[in-house]
Amino acid sequence: MRTSIATVSLSGSLTEKLEAVSRAGFDGVEIFENDLLGCPLAPEQVRGRAADLGLSIDLYQPFRDFDSTSPERLRANLRRAEHKFRLMERVGADTLLVCSNASPDAVTDDDLAAEQLRLLAERAADHGIKIAYEALAWGRHVNTYLHAWRIVRAAEHPNLGNCLDSFHILSRGSDPGGIEAIPGEKIFFLQLADAPLLAMDVLQWSRHYRCFPGQGGFDLTRLLAHVLRTGYAGPRSLEIFNDNFRQADTGRTAVDAMRSLIALEESVSETLPGGASIPPPMQPSQFAFAEIGTSEPTRLGSLLGVLGFARTGEHATKPVELWEQSGARILLNRVLPKAARGETSLVALGLDSPDPKASTARANSLLAPVLPRHRAPDEALLNAVAAPDGTELFFCDATNPLWRQDFSPAAPPDDSTGSVQAIDHVVLAHPWDQFDEAALFYRAVLGLKPHESVEVADPYGLLRSRAMTNTAGTLRLVLNMAKVGTRGLPGQHIALVDEDIRATARRLLDLPERVTLPIPDNYYDDLQARFDLGDEHHRELRELGLMYDRDEQGEFLHLYTLTIGRVFFELVQRIDGYQGFGMINAPARLAAQHAPSSADLPLEQ
């Protein structure tokens, strides 16, 4: 697989983009004209810089509004083209992307379009350059790939072929199966882009919302399979117009881009022989532990204690405590990473893997290398990789949890005071420029299934959320992103399975100091309007501060603790197979967390 990416897909200067693309492991680039025009280097120097970095310059783009025009405009266009051909010779590009005409004065005449494109191809051939003709989804008359192919076929010139762009094909709802009617040698270039499924003007959709394969709703696996069946042997190239990517870190965006191509190639290899071969995904079965970094271990330990956890171990060589209750395990690390900025934060997750070595190998294949980690000679070998938000993911042996032997016993587990059974799900918070990257990471590296993104109202903006689960539904991860206007990052939280949440709620209410999040009475008034649960049941929910939801499978009860730093806990009880996360209650919960009375209240020491 040869890989390429358009420079417009990344932020920064042209030289910064070339360096990032090379570090990420791409083979080549498409030079977007504006990047070259704004570069202080001469075209020959850009060519040399790319060569030094091991990059080919696969395409120069775009050349707009050439075909289907008047004789006067044609002469001007040919003059413009000659200048571009000479520039391309200097920069070392041998293929020019020509977009179908989108101007209002374009003429509806396929024969004329073929004649003019043939003339352009003849001129290009004199410079050793090929013309890749692309149907823009908003082209004035040519806006489908098969229409563009008919014009190329009619022109009959060896230096004229098609450029196929997945966005232009799939955004119009075109069937990609027709691609197989195009000979592979006449597909001069392939551009890949995913996108969320939106109902909006296609030009604005393309210019602002494209994303990397696996981050949107297009079936790129099927499209690429059709392209490869033609015999196409050129690069798989990414052309992404995205407002977030143009502001994000250049290096990590380039890595994210390459990861998306590797994952896409793997998905195609499942339907075509001879595809990419990387270690298969090893879906984690459950959370082995959640690790919290804190400078307030006593305060956090007090909260865990009232929730029914016992401090059962102390790490032999690290300032880490093990707290347990039944199958739920929380580590408290008294050393905060720099990224936490002094706030109590969720810093690591232990994932029970059926094959930790294979999980590590797959992560490495998808550009998530093992993190350096100090380990004493007699400590368990526990490899970790970094998720996009910096959370460390440890691959643990589900059948032989040797990591627990690194903790000297502090006290035996005591499950008599609590009814928590396990970790139900974990919610991680991401900055705006890492949300799509995180969804792709967990999908590709861990093999988790992404659910639809949802947006919920926050008193200071909007919260976007997306759940990821394993096939069995035994491991649930939720990714949150705060949109413009919210106050900093949303909180991180650990949801715990509680088999008797009513008894837990009563016990917590009897404490001398409040530890649970108070929910406004208005929420319960609305709940009574939405669900007819009987007056007694509604009185109980209000009294205990329990939130409620229901789906086709069952019911859901949950409550939240107050927040310490950035972390809070949720207790959940799923009844009769409820599958959701109580998302309908999120606006009321977020408003309660923003209320001054619930912000970081002290716990009894």
NULOPA-796503 format. One record per atom (N, C-alpha, C, O): x, y, z. Coordinates in steps of 0.2 Angstrom, whole numbers, plus 5000, padded with zeros to 4 digits. Layout:
N
XYZ;...
This chain:
605
500449945000;500050005000;500450065000;500850075005;500450104995;500750174995;500250224998;499650224996;500550265002;500050315005;500250385004;500850405003;499750425004;499950495002;499350545006;498850515008;499550605007;499050655010;499150715007;499650745006;498550755006;498550825004;498750865009;498550865015;499150915008;499450965013;498951005016;498951025021;498351015012;497751055015;497451015021;497051045025;497650955022;497350915028;497650935034;497350915039;498150965034;498550985041;498651055042;498551095037;498751075048;498951145050;499651155049;500051105048;499851215049;500551235049;500851255042;500451265037;501451275042;501751295035;501951235031;501851175034;502051245025;502251185020;502751145023;502751075023;503351175025;503851135028;503651095034;503951035035;503251125038;503051085044;502651025042;502650975045;502251035037;501750985035;502150925032;502050865034;502650945028;503150895025;503450855031;503450785030;503750885035;504050845041;503650805045;503750745046;503050825046;502550785050;502250725046;502250675049;502150735040;501950685035;502450635035;502350575035;503150655034;503650605034;503750565041;503850505040;503650595046;503750565053;503150515054;503250465057;502650525051;502050485052;502050425047;501650375048;502550425043;502650365038;502350365032;502350315028;502050425029;501850425023;502350415017;502950435019;502150395011;502550395006;502650455001;503150464998;502050495001;502050554997;501550604999;501250595004;501550654996;501050714997;500750734991;500950734985;500150764992;499850804987;499950884989;499850894994;500250914984;500350984986;499751024984;499551034978;499451064989;498951104988;499251174986;499651194990;498951204981;499351264978;499451314983;499951344983;498951334988;499051384992;499651374997;499951424999;499751314999;500351295003;500951314999;501451345003;501051304993;501651314989;501651394988;502251424989;501151424987;501151494986;501351534992;501751584991;501251514998;501451545004;502051525007;502251545012;502451475003;503051455006;503651495003;503651514997;504151515008;504751555006;505251515002;505651544998;505151445001;505651404998;505451404990;504851404988;505951404986;505851394979;505551324977;505651284981;505151314972;504951254970;505451194970;505351144973;506051214968;506551164968;506751144975;506951084976;506751194979;506951184986;506451134990;506551094994;505751154988;505251104991;505351034988;505250984992;505451034982;505650964979;506150924983;506150864984;506750964984;507250934987;507150914995;507350864997;506750964998;506550945005;506150885005;506250845010;505650875001;505250825001;505650755000;505550705003;506150764995;506550704993;506950684999;507050625001;507250735003;507650725009;507250685014;507550645018;506650705014;506150675019;505850605017;505450575020;506050585011;505850515008;505150525005;504750475005;504950585003;504250595001;504250604993;504650644991;503750574990;503650594983;503150644983;502650644987;503150684977;502550734976;502150704971;502250704965;501550674974;501150634969;500650674965;500350644960;500450734967;499950774964;500050844966;500250864971;499850884961;499750954962;499050974961;498750954956;498751014965;498051034965;497951104968;498351124972;497351134966;496851114961;496951154955;497151214956;496751134949;496651174943;495851174942;495551124940;495551234943;494851244943;494551264936;494951304933;493951254935;493551284930;493851284923;493951334919;494151224921;494451224914;494051204909;493951244903;493651154909;493251124904;492651164903;492351204907;492251144897;491651164895;491551244895;491051274898;492051274892;492051344892;492051374885;492151344880;492051444885;492051474879;492751474876;493251464879;492851494869;493551494866;493951544869;494551534870;493651604871;494151654874;494351634881;494951634883;493951604885;494151574892;494551514891;495051504895;494451474886;494951424885;495651444883;496151414886;495751494879;496451524878;496751544884;497351524886;496351574889;496651604895;496851544900;497351544903;496351494899;496551434903;497151394901;497451364905;497251384895;497851354892;498451394894;498951364895;498451454894;498951494896;499151484903;499751474905;498651484907;498651474914;498951404915;499451394920;498751354912;498951284912;499751274911;500051244914;499951314905;500651314904;501151334909;501651304911;500851384913;501251414919;501251354924;501851344927;500751324925;500651274930;501151214928;501451184933;501151194922;501551134920;502251154921;502651104924;502551214920;503251224921;503351224929;503851204931;502851254933;502951254940;502951174942;503451164947;502551134940;502551064942;503251034940;503450984944;503551044934;504151024933;504651044938;505151004940;504651104940;505151124945;505051094952;505551074955;504351084954;504251054960;504250974960;504350944966;504250944954;504350874954;503650834954;503650774956;503150864952;502450834952;502350814945;502450854940;502050754944;501950734937;501150724936;500950704930;500750744941;500050734940;499650794942;499750824948;499250824938;498850884940;498150864941;497850834936;497850884946;497150874947;496750934944;496850994946;496250914940;495850964936;495150944938;494850894937;494750994941;494150984944;493651004938;493751044934;493050974939;492550994934;492251064935;492351084941;492051094930;491951164930;491351174935;490751144934;491351224939;490851244944;490551314943;490151334946;490851344938;490651414937;489951424933;489851374929;489651474934;488951484931;488951484924;488451464920;489551504920;489551504913;489751444910;489951444904;489851394913;490051324910;489551304905;488951314907;489751274900;489351254894;489151184895;489551134897;488451164894;488251094894;488351064888;487951064883;488951034887;489151004881;489750954882;490350974883;489550884882;490050834884;490550834879;491150824880;490450834872;490850834867;491350894867;491950884866;491150954869;491551004870;492050994876;492651014876;491750974882;492250954887;492750904886;493350914887;492550854882;493050804880;493650834875;494250824876;493350874871;493850904866;494350954870;494950954868;494150994874;494551034878;495051004883;495551024884;494750944886;495250904890;495750874886;496250864889;495550854880;496050814876;496650864874;497150854874;496450924873;496850984871;497350994877;497951004876;497050994883;497451004889;497950944890;498550954892;497750884889;498150824890;498750824885;499250804887;498550854879;499150854874;499650904876;500250884876;499450964879;499951004881;500350974887;500950984888;499950944892;500250914898;500750864896;501350854899;500650824890;501050774888;501750794886;502250764887;501750854883;502450894881;502850904887;503450904887;502550904893;502950914899;503050844904;503250854909;502750794901;502750734905;502350724911;502450694916;501750764910;501250774915;500650734913;500450744907;500250714918;499650674917;499050724920;499150764925;498450724917;497850754920;497350704923;497150664920;497250724929;496750684933;496150724934;496050774937;495550704930;494950744930;494450714935;494350654935;494250764939;493850744945;493150784944;493150834943;492650744946;491950774946;491750794953;491750754957;491750864953;491550894960;490850874961;490450884956;490650864967;489950854969;489550914967;488950904966;489750974967;489451034966;489551054959;489451114957;489851014954;490051034948;489451064944;488851034945;489551114940;488951144936;488551094932;487951094932;488951054928;488651004924;488850934925;488550884925;489550924927;489850864928;489950854935;490350884938;489550814939;489550814946;489550734948;489450724954;489550694944;489650624946;490250584942;490450604937;490550534946;491150504943;491050474937;491450474933;490450444936;490350404929;490250454923;490450434918;489950514925;489950564920;490650584918;490850594912;491050594923;491750614922;492150564918;492550574913;491950504919;492350444916;492050444908;492550434904;491450454907;491250454900;491550514896;491750504890;491750564899;492050624896;492850604894;493050614889;493150574899;493850554899;493850494893;494350504889;493450454893;493450394888;493350424881;493650404876;492850474881;492750504874;493350544872;493550554866;493750574876;494350614874;494950574872;495250594867;494950514874;495450464871;496150494871;496450494866;496450504877;497150524877;497450494883;497250484888;498050464881;498450424887;498650464893;498650434898;498650534892;498850574898;498250604901;498350644906;497650574900;497050604903;496750544906;496550484903;496550544913;496250494917;495750524922;495650584922;495550484926;495050514932;495450514938;495850474940;495150564942;495350564949;494650544953;494150574952;494650494957;494050474961;494150504968;494650484971;493650534970;493650564977;493050534981;492450544979;493150504986;492650464990;492050514992;491550494992;492250574994;491750624996;491350644991;490650634991;491550654985;491150674979;490750624977;490150634974;490950564978;490550504976;489950494981;489350484979;490150484987;489650464992;489250514995;488650504997;489450574995;489050634997;488450644993;487950664995;488450624986;487850624982;487450564982;486950554978;487650514986;487350444986;487450404980;487050354979;487950414976;488150374970;488350304973;488650294978;488150254969;488350184970;489150174968;489250184962;489550164972;490250154970;490350094966;490950084964;489850044966;489949984962;490150004954;490449964951;489950054952;490050074945;490850094944;491050094938;491250094949;491950114948;492250054944;492750064940;492049994945;492349934942;492249934934;492549894931;491849984932;491849994924;492350034922;492450034916;492750064926;493350104924;493950064924;494150034929;494350054919;494950024919;495450054924;495450114925;495750014928;496250034933;496750084931;496950124934;497050074924;497550114922;497250184920;497650234919;496550194920;496250264919;496050294925;495850354925;496150264931;496150294937;496750324939;497250284941;496850384938;497550414939;497650434946;498250434948;497150444950;497250454957;496650444961;496050444959;496750424968;496250404972;496250454979;496750444982;495750484980;495750534986;495150504991;494650494989;495350494997;494950465002;494750515007;495250545010;494150515009;493950565014;493250535017;492850515013;493150535024;492550515027;492250575029;492450635028;491550575031;491250635034;490650605038;490350555037;490450645043;489850635046;489250645042;489250685037;488750605043;488150605038;487650665040;487350665045;487750715036;487350785038;486950805032;487050785026;486350835034;485950865029;486050935028;485850975031;486550955023;486751025022;487051035015;487150985011;487151095013;487451105007;488051065006;488551065010;488151035000;488650984999;489351024999;489850995001;489351084996;490051124996;490251135003;490851125005;489851165007;489951175014;490151115018;490651115022;489751065017;489950995020;490650975018;491050955023;490850985012;491550965010;492051005013;492550975015;491951065013;492451115015;492651115022;493151145024;492151095026;492251105034;492151035038;492351035043;491850985035;491650925039;491950865037;491850805039;492450865032;492750795030;493150775036;493350815040;493250705036;493750685042;494050625039;493950595033;494450595043;494850535041;494450475041;493950465044;494650425037;494250355036;494150325043;494550325047;493550305045;493350275051;493050325056;492850305061;493150395054;492850445059;492150465057;491850505061;491950455051;491250475049;490750415048;490850365051;490350425043;489850385042;489850345035;489350315033;490350365031;490350335024;490650265024;491050245028;490450225019;490650155019;491350155014;491250145008;491850175017;492450185013;492750115011;493150105006;492650065015;492849995014;492649975007;492949945003;491949975006;491649955000;491949994994;492049964989;491950054995;492250094989;492950084987;493050074982;493350074992;494050054991;494149984988;494549974983;493749944990;493749874987;493549874980;493849844976;493049914978;492849924971;493449954967;493649934961;493750004970;494350034966;494949984965;495149974960;495049944970;495649894970;495449844965;495949814962;494849824964;494649774959;494749794952;494749754947;494849854951;494949884944;495749874942;495849874936;496149854947;496849854946;497249914947;497849924946;496849964950;497250024952;497850014957;497749974962;498350044955;498950024959;499350094961;499850094964;498950144961;499250214964;499150214971;498850174975;499350274974;499250284981;498550294984;498150314980;498450274990;497850294994;498050354997;498450365001;497650414995;497850474997;497250505001;496650494999;497350545006;496850575010;496850655008;497350685008;496250675007;496150745006;495550765010;494950755009;495750805016;495250815021;495250895022;495750925024;494650925021;494550995023;494150985030;493550965030;494451015035;494151005042;494451065046;495051075047;493951105048;494151165052;494551145059;495051185060;494351095062;494751065068;495451045066;495951065070;495551005061;496250985059;496651045057;497251045058;496351095054;496751155052;497051195058;497451245057;496751175064;497051215070;497351165075;497651195080;497351105074;497651055078;498351045077;498651065072;498651005082;499450995081;499550955075;499250905074;500050975071;500150955064;500450875065;500150835061;500850865070;501150795070;500650745072;500650695069;500250755077;499750705080;499250695075;498950645074;499050755071;498550745065;498750695060;498450655057;499450705058;499750665053;499750595055;499650545051;499850575062;499850505064;499150485064;499050425062;498650525066;497950505066;497750485059;497450435058;498050525054;497850515047;498150445045;497850405041;498750435046;499050365044;498750305048;498650255045;498550315054;498150265058;497550245054;497350185053;497250295052;496550285048;496650245042;496250205040;497250255038;497350225032;497550145033;497350105030;497950135039;498050065041;497450035042;497349975040;497050065046;496350025048;495950015042;495649965042;495950065038;495450055032;495749995027;495349955025;496449995027;496749945023;496549875026;496449825022;496549875032;496449805036;495749785034;495549725033;495249835035;494549815033;494449795026;494049755025;494849825022;494749795015;495049725014;494849685010;495549715018;495849645017;495449595019;495549535017;494949605023;494449555025;494049535019;493749485019;493949575014;493549565008;493949545002;493749514997;494549565002;495049554996;495649524998;495949535003;495849474994;496549434996;497149484995;497149524991;497649464999;498249504998;498249575001;498649615000;497749585006;497749655009;498249665015;498749615016;498149715019;498649725024;498549675029;498049645030;499149655033;499149605038;499449635044;500049645045;499049645049;499249675056;498949625061;498349595059;499149625067;498849585072;498149595073;497949655073;497649545073;496949565074;496849595081;497149595085;496249635081;496049665087;495949615093;495549565092;496149625099;496049585105;495549625109;495749665113;494949625108;494449665112;494549645119;494549585122;494649705124;494649685131;493949665133;493449685131;493949625138;493349595141;493049635146;492449635147;493449675150;493249715156;493749755158;494349755156;493649805163;494149845166;494449805172;494149785176;495149805171;495449775177;495549825183;495449805189;495649885181;495649935186;495550005183;495650015177;495450055187;495450125185;495950155190;495950155196;496450195187;496950235191;496850305191;496750335186;496850335197;496750405198;497350435201;497550415206;497550485198;498150525201;497850585205;497450615203;498150585211;497850635216;498350665221;498750625223;498350725222;498750755228;498350755234;498550775240;497650725234;497250725240;497050645241;496450635241;497550605242;497350535243;496850525249;496450475249;496950565254;496550555260;495850565259;495350535261;495750625255;495050645254;494750595249;494150575250;495050575244;494850525239;494650465242;494250425241;495150445247;495050375250;494450375255;494150325255;494350435258;493750445262;493050435258;492650395260;493050455252;492550445247;492450375245;491850345245;492950345243;492950275242;492750235248;492350185247;492950255254;492750215260;491950215261;491650165262;491650275260;490950275261;490550245255;489950225256;490850235250;490550195244;490650125245;490350085241;491050105250;491050035252;491749995250;491749935251;492150035247;492850015245;493250005252;493250035257;493749955251;494249945256;494949955253;495049935248;495449985257;496049995255;496449925256;496649915262;496549885251;496749825252;497549815250;497849755251;497849865247;498549855245;498949915244;498649965243;499649915245;500049965244;500649935239;500949885240;500749975234;501249955229;501949945232;502149995236;502349895230;502949885233;503449945232;503849955236;503449975226;503950025224;503650095222;504050135221;503050095221;502750155219;502250185224;501950145228;502050245224;501650275229;500850265227;500550315225;500650205226;500050185223;499650145228;499950095231;499050155230;498650115234;498150085230;497850105225;497950025232;497449975229;496749975233;496849965239;496250005230;495549995234;495149955230;495149955224;494749905234;494349855230;493649855234;493549865240;493249835229;492549805232;492249765227;492149775221;492249695229;492049645224;492449645218;493049645219;492249655212;492649655206;492849725204;493149725198;492749775208;492949845206;493549855209;493649855215;494049885205;494749905208;494949975206;494949985200;495050015211;495250085210;495950085213;496150075218;496450115208;497150135211;497150205212;496950245208;497450225218;497550295219;498350305219;498750285223;498550345214;499250365213;499350435216;499050485214;499850435221;499950495224;500450545221;500650595223;500650525215;501050565210;500650585204;500350545200;500550645203;500150675197;500550685191;501050715192;500350665185;500750685179;500650755178;500150785180;501150785174;501150855173;500550875169;500250935171;500250835165;499650855161;499050865165;498550895163;499050835172;498450845176;498450915179;497950935182;498950955179;499051025181;498751025188;498451075190;498950975192;498850985199;498150955201;497950955207;497750935197;497050915198;496950845199;497350805195;496550815203;496450745203;496150725197;495650755194;496450675194;496250655187;496250585186;496650545189;495850555181;495950485179;496550485174;496550515169;497050445176;497650445173;497750375169;498250375164;497450325171;497650255168;497050215168;496650215173;496950165164;496450115164;496850045163;497250035158;496649995167;496849925166;496349895162;495749895164;496549855156;496049825152;496249745152;496749735150;495749705154;495849635153;495849615146;495349615143;496449585144;496449565137;496549495137;496949465141;496249455131;496449385131;497149375129;497349315129;497449425126;498149415124;498549475124;498549515119;498849495130;499149565131;499649575126;499749635123;500049525124;500649535119;500349545112;500549595109;499749515110;499449535104;499149605104;499149635099;498849625110;498649685110;499149745109;499049795106;499749725113;500249775112;500549775105;500649835102;500549725102;500849715095;500349755090;500549795085;499749745091;499249785087;499249855088;499249895083;499349875094;499349955096;499949975092;499950035089;500549945092;501149965089;501049975082;501350025079;500749925079;500549925071;500149985069;500150015064;499750005074;499350065073;499550135076;499250175078;500250135076;500650195078;500450215085;500450275087;500350165090;500350185097;500850135101;500650085103;501450165101;501950125104;501950115111;501550155115;502250065114;502250055121;502650115125;503150135122;502350135130;502650195134;503250165138;503250115141;503750205138;504350195143;504050195150;503650235152;504250145154;504050135161;504550105165;504850055164;504650135171;505150105176;504850045179;504250045182;505149995179;504949925182;505449895186;506049885184;505349875192;505849845197;505849775194;505449745191;506449735195;506549675192;506049625194;505849575190;505749625200;505249575202;504549595201;504049555203;504449655197;503749675196;503449645190;503849625185;502849635189;502449605184;502549655177;502649715178;502649615172;502749655165;502049675163;501649635162;501949745163;501349765161;501449825156;501649875158;501249815150;501449865145;500849905144;500249885145;500949975142;500450025142;500550065136;501150075134;500050085133;500050135127;499650195129;499250195134;499750255126;499450315127;498850325123;498950325117;498250335126;497650355122;497750425120;498150465122;497350455115;497450525113;497350575118;497750625118;497050565124;496950615129;497550605134;497550645139;497950555133;498550545137;498450495143;498850475146;497850465143;497650415148;498050355146;498050335140;498450325151;498850265149;498350205149;497950195154;498450155144;498050095144;498450035145;498950025141;498350005150;498749945152;498449885150;497849875151;498749835146;498549775144;498649725149;499249705150;498149695152;498249655158;497949585156;497549575152;498249535159;498149465157;497449445161;497449445167;496949435157;496249425161;496349355165;495949345170;496749305163;496749245166;497249235172;497149195176;497749285172;498249275177;498449355179;498949375176;498049385183;498249455184;498849465189;498749475195;499449455186;500049455190;500149525193;500549525198;499849575190;500049645193;499749655200;500049695203;499249615202;499049625209;499549595214;499549615220;500049555212;500549535216;501049585218;501449575223;501049645214;501449695216;501249735222;501649785224;500649725224;500349755230;500449715236;500149665236;500749745241;500749715248;500049715251;499849775251;499849665254;499149675258;499149725263;499549735267;498649765263;498549815268;497949795272;497949805279;497349765269;496849745273;496449705269;496449715262;496049655271;495649605267;495049645264;494849695268;494849635258;494249665256;493649655260;493549595263;493249705261;492649695265;492049725261;491949785260;491649675259;491049695255;490449705259;489849705256;490449695265;489849705269;489549775269;488949775271;489949825268;489649895268;489449915262;489149975262;489549885256;489349905250;489049855245;489149795247;488749875240;488449835235;488749845228;488449825223;489349875228;489649885221;489949815219;490249785223;489849805212;490149735210;490649745205;491149705205;490649795201;491149805196;491149875193;490749915195;491649885188;491649955184;491149945179;491249895174;490649985178;490149975173;490350015166;490349985161;490650075167;490950115161;491350165164;491350185170;491750195160;492250245161;492050305156;492050285150;492050365159;491950425154;492650465154;492850485159;492850475148;493450515147;493350575144;492850585139;493650635146;493550695143;494150715138;494650705139;493950745132;494350765127;494350835125;493750855125;494850865123;494850935120;494450925113;494450875110;494250985110;493850985104;494250955098;493950925094;494950955098;495350935093;495550865093;495950835089;495350825098;495550755099;494950705099;495050645100;494350735099;493750685099;493750635094;493650575095;493750655087;493750605082;494350565082;494250505080;494850595084;495550555084;495450495089;495650435088;495150515095;494950465100;494550405098;494650345099;493950425095;493550375092;493850325087;493750265088;494250355083;494650305078;495150265082;495150205081;495450295087;495950255091;495650195094;495850145093;495150205098;494850155102;494450095097;494450035098;494250125091;493950075086;494450035083;494449975082;495050065081;495550035077;496049995082;496149935081;496250025087;496749985092;496449935096;496649875097;495849945099;495549905104;494949865100;494749815103;494749885094;494249845091;493549855094;493049815093;493449915098;492849935101;492349955095;492549985090;491649945096;491149975092;490950045094;490750055099;490950085089;490750155091;489950165090;489650135085;489650195094;488950205094;488850275091;489350315090;488250295090;488150365087;488350415092;488250415098;488550475089;488750535093;488050565095;487650565091;488050585101;487450625104;487750695107;488250695109;487350745107;487450805109;486950825115;486350815114;487250845120;486750865126;486950935128;487450965128;486450975131;486451045133;486851045139;486751005144;487351095139;487751105145;487551185147;487451225142;487551205153;487351275155;487751325151;487651375150;488451305150;488851345147;489051325139;489551355137;488651285136;488851265129;488551205128;487951195129;488951155125;488651095122;489151045124;489751055123;488850985125;489350925126;489150875121;488650855120;489750855118;489650795113;489950735116;490450735119;489550675115;489750615118;489650555113;489150555109;490050505114;490050445110;490250385114;490850385117;489850335114;490050275118;490350225113;490250225107;490850185116;491150135113;491150075117;491250075123;490950015114;490849955118;491149895114;491249895108;491349845118;491549785115;490949745113;490349765114;491049695109;490549655106;490049625111;489449625110;490349605116;489949575122;489549625126;489049605130;489749685125;489449735130;489649735137;489349765141;490249705138;490449695145;490949755147;491149765152;491249785141;491649845143;491349905139;491249905133;491249955143;490950015140;491350075141;491650085147;491550115136;491950175137;491550235133;491250225128;491550295137;491150345134;491650405133;492050425138;491650435127;492150495125;491650555125;491150555122;491950605129;491550665130;492050725127;492650725127;491650775124;492050835121;491650895123;491050895122;491950945126;491551005128;491651055121;492151065119;491051075119;491051125113;491151195116;491151205122;491151245111;491351315112;490851335118;490251325117;491151375123;490751405128;490751365134;490651395140;490851305135;490951265141;491551285145;492051315142;491451275151;492051305156;492551245156;492451205160;493051245152;493551195152;493351125150;492851125147;493751075152;493551005150;493050985154;492951005160;492550945151;492050905156;492450855160;492950845159;492050845166;492350795171;492450725168;492150705163;492950695171;493050615170;492650585176;492650605181;492350525174;492050485179;492050415178;492050385172;491950375184;491950305184;491350285186;491050305192;490950245182;490250225184;490350145187;490650105184;490050135193;490150075196;489450035196;488950065198;489449975195;488849935195;488649925203;489049895207;488049945204;487849935211;487149895211;486649915208;487249835214;486649785213;486049805218;485549775218;486149855223;485649875227;485749955228;485949975233;485549995223;485750065223;485250105228;485450155230;484650075229;484250115234;484550105241;484550155244;484750045243;485050045249;485750085250;485850115255;486150085244;486750135244;486550205245;486850245249;486050225241;485850295242;485550315249;485750365251;485150275252;484950285259;485550285264;485550335268;486050245263;486650245267;487050305266;487250335271;487050335260;487450395259;487150455262;487450505264;486450455261;486050515264;486150515271;486050575274;486250465275;486250465282;486950485285;487050495291;487450495280;488050515282;488050595285;487650625283;488450605289;488450675292;488650735287;488450785288;488950715282;489150765277;488950735270;489050675268;488650775266;488450755259;488950735255;489450775254;488850685251;489350655246;489050645239;489450645234;488450655239;488050645232;487850705230;487750755233;487750705223;487550765219;486850785220;486450735219;486650845223;485950855224;485650875217;485950915213;485050845216;484750845209;484150895211;483750885215;484050945206;483450995207;482750955207;482650915204;482350985211;481650955211;481350965205;480850925203;481451015201;481151025194;481350955190;480850945186;481850925191;482050865187;481450815188;481250775184;481350805195;480850755197;480150775195;479750725194;479950835195;479350855192;479250835185;478750805183;479750845181;479750825174;479750755173;479450725168;480150715177;480150645177;479450615178;479250565175;479050645182;478350615184;477950625178;477450585176;478050685174;477650695168;477850645162;477450625158;478550625162;478750575157;478650505158;478450465153;478650485164;478550415166;477950405172;478050445177;477550365171;477050345176;477250285180;477150235178;477650305185;477950255189;477550235196;477750195199;477050275197;476650275203;476950325208;477550335208;476550355212;476750405216;477250385221;477750425223;477150325224;477650305229;478350295226;478850315229;478450265220;479050265217;479350325215;479950335216;478950375213;479250445212;479450475218;479950515218;479150465223;479350495230;479950475232;480450505235;480050405231;480750375233;481250395229;481850415232;481250405222;481750435218;481950505220;482550515220;481450545222;481550615224;481950615230;482450655231;481750575235;482050575242;482750545241;483150575245;482850495237;483550465237;484050505232;484650485232;483750545228;484150585223;484350535218;484950545215;483950485216;484150445211;483850465204;483250495204;484250465199;483950475192;483750415189;483950365190;483250425184;482950365181;482950375173;482850425170;482950315170;482850315163;482550245161;482650195165;482250235155;482050175153;482150165145;482050215142;482250105143;482250095136;481850025134;481550005139;481950005128;481549945126;481749885130;481349835131;482349875133;482549815137;482449825144;482249775147;482449885147;482349885154;482449955157;482350005154;482649955163;482650025167;483350035170;483749995170;483450095172;484150115174;484050165179;483650215179;484350155185;484450195191;485150215192;485550175191;485250285193;485950305194;485950365198;485450405199;486550375202;486650435206;487450455205;487850415203;487550515207;488250545206;488550565212;488150595217;489150555213;489550585219;489750665217;489650685211;489950695222;490250765221;490850755218;491150695218;491150805215;491750805211;492350825215;492350865219;492850785214;493550805217;494050815212;494150765208;494250875211;494650895205;494250885199;493850925198;494450835195;494050825189;493650765189;493350745184;493750725194;493450655194;492850655199;492850685204;492350615197;491750595201;491550525199;491750495194;491150495204;490950425203;490150425201;489850475204;489950375198;489250365196;489150295199;489450245197;488550285202;488350225204;487750205199;487250245199;487750145196;487150135192;486950065193;487250015195;486250055192;485949985192;485549975186;485050015185;485749925182;485349915176;484849855177;485049805180;484249865175;483749825177;483449795170;483249825166;483449725170;483149695164;483549705158;483149715153;484149715158;484549725151;484549795148;484649805142;484449845152;484449915150;485149925146;485649905149;485249955141;485849965137;486150035137;486750035135;485750085138;486050145138;486450175143;486750135147;486450245144;486950275149;486550325153;486850365156;485850325152;485450385155;485650455152;485650505156;485750455146;485950515143;485450575143;485650635143;484850555143;484250605144;484350645150;484050695151;484650615155;484750645162;485350695162;485450735167;485750695157;486350725157;486250805158;486650835162;485850835154;485750915155;485650925163;485950975165;485150895166;485050905173;485650895177;485850935182;486050835176;486650825180;487150875179;487450895184;487250895173;487750945171;487651015175;488051045177;486951035174;486751095178;486851095185;487151135188;486751035188;486851025195;487551025197;487751055202;488050995193;488751005194;489051075193;489551085197;488751115189;488951185188;488751225194;488951285195;488151205198;487951245203;488451255209;488751205210;488551315211;489051325216;489051285222;489551265225;488451265224;488351225230;488651155230;488751125235;488751135223;488951065222;489651055220;489951005218;490051115220;490651115217;491251095222;491351145226;491551045222;492051025226;491951035233;492451065236;491451015236;491251025243;491750975247;491950925244;491950995253;492450955257;492150895259;491550885260;492550845260;492350775263;492650775269;493150805271;492350735274;492550725281;493250695280;493350635277;493750715283;494450685283;494450635288;495050595289;
